[in-house]
């Protein structure tokens, strides 16, 4: 199973480590952070247009079309519980024949992140403590 680790860097700044990559997340200054990276929520939202761009580029390449693609996501928060409530995505490509437009739409709408958002994901959260009573007995 793939693994992602997150470590505190001080304050609201955290290092996300995935394979050999490191991404820093933080909060904006006005929210008490130091703005050294996007917020975790921004990173979450960014995964959708990034995934759509990947699937879209691959589609364009397979069809011998220019693989220039730009994807923009505008999003809003919702309350109770606090969450991303809406994401509007606009995909711009350099060239797409009319007869391929529907196929292209179906491909990008089935990127892994979009599938996860629409189908839901099983999530579990476990809290562990570095020192347990049983480890103190030794």
C-alpha positions in Angstrom: 0.0 0.0 0.0 1.5 3.4 -0.9 2.4 5.7 2.0 2.4 9.4 2.6 4.0 10.8 5.8 3.5 14.2 7.3 5.8 15.8 9.8 5.6 19.1 11.6 8.1 21.8 10.7 7.0 24.2 13.4 3.8 26.3 13.7 1.3 25.5 11.1 3.9 24.3 8.5 4.1 20.6 7.7 6.2 18.5 5.3 4.4 16.0 3.2 6.7 13.2 2.0 5.6 10.9 -0.8 8.1 8.6 -2.4 11.1 10.9 -2.9 9.1 14.1 -3.1 8.5 16.7 -0.4 5.7 19.3 -0.4 5.3 21.9 2.3 1.8 23.0 3.5 1.1 25.9 5.7 -1.6 28.5 6.5 -1.7 32.1 5.2 -0.2 34.8 7.4 -3.7 36.2 8.1 -4.7 32.7 9.4 -1.7 32.5 11.7 0.7 30.6 9.5 3.9 31.7 7.6 2.5 31.0 4.1 5.4 28.7 3.1 3.1 26.6 1.0 -0.5 26.0 0.0 -3.0 25.0 2.7 -3.9 21.3 3.0 -7.3 22.2 1.6 -5.8 24.0 -1.4 -3.6 21.0 -2.0 -6.7 18.7 -1.8 -8.6 20.9 -4.3 -5.5 21.1 -6.6 -5.4 17.4 -6.9 -8.6 17.5 -9.0 -7.5 19.8 -11.8 -4.0 18.2 -11.8 -5.6 14.8 -12.3 -7.9 16.1 -15.0 -4.9 17.7 -16.8 -3.0 14.4 -16.7 -5.9 12.3 -18.1 -6.7 15.0 -20.7 -3.1 15.3 -21.9 -2.9 11.6 -22.3 -6.1 11.6 -24.3 -4.8 14.3 -26.6 -1.5 12.5 -27.1 -3.3 9.2 -28.0 -5.3 11.0 -30.6 -2.3 12.8 -32.2 -3.5 16.2 -31.0 -1.4 19.0 -29.5 -1.2 18.0 -25.8 -1.3 21.6 -24.5 -3.9 21.7 -21.8 -4.8 24.1 -19.0 -7.2 23.4 -16.1 -8.6 25.9 -13.7 -10.5 25.1 -10.5 -12.6 27.7 -8.6 -13.8 26.4 -5.3 -15.9 27.4 -2.3 -16.0 26.2 1.3 -19.1 24.9 3.0 -19.9 24.8 6.7 -21.1 22.2 9.2 -19.0 20.3 8.8 -16.3 22.5 7.4 -15.4 21.1 4.0 -15.0 22.0 0.4 -18.5 22.5 -0.8 -18.1 23.2 -4.5 -15.5 22.9 -7.2 -16.0 24.3 -10.7 -13.4 23.1 -13.2 -12.7 24.7 -16.7 -10.5 22.8 -19.1 -8.9 24.6 -22.0 -7.2 22.7 -24.8 -5.4 24.1 -27.9 -7.3 21.9 -30.4 -10.1 19.4 -30.0 -12.2 18.2 -33.0 -16.0 18.3 -32.3 -16.3 14.5 -32.9 -13.8 13.9 -30.0 -15.3 16.4 -27.5 -17.7 13.9 -25.8 -15.0 11.2 -25.6 -12.6 13.7 -24.1 -15.2 14.8 -21.5 -15.9 11.2 -20.5 -12.1 10.5 -20.1 -11.4 13.6 -17.9 -14.6 13.1 -15.8 -13.2 9.6 -14.9 -9.9 10.7 -13.6 -8.9 9.0 -10.3 -9.5 12.0 -8.1 -12.9 12.8 -9.7 -13.9 9.1 -9.3 -12.9 9.3 -5.7 -14.9 12.5 -5.0 -18.0 11.2 -6.7 -17.9 7.6 -5.4 -16.7 8.4 -1.9 -13.7 6.9 -0.1 -13.5 4.7 3.0 -11.4 6.5 5.6 -10.2 5.4 9.0 -8.3 7.5 11.5 -6.4 5.8 14.3 -4.6 7.7 17.1 -1.4 6.2 18.3 0.8 7.2 21.2 4.5 6.8 21.0 4.7 5.5 24.6 2.2 2.9 25.8 1.9 1.5 29.3 2.9 -1.9 28.0 6.2 -0.5 26.7 7.0 1.1 30.0 6.8 -2.3 31.8 9.9 -3.6 30.1 
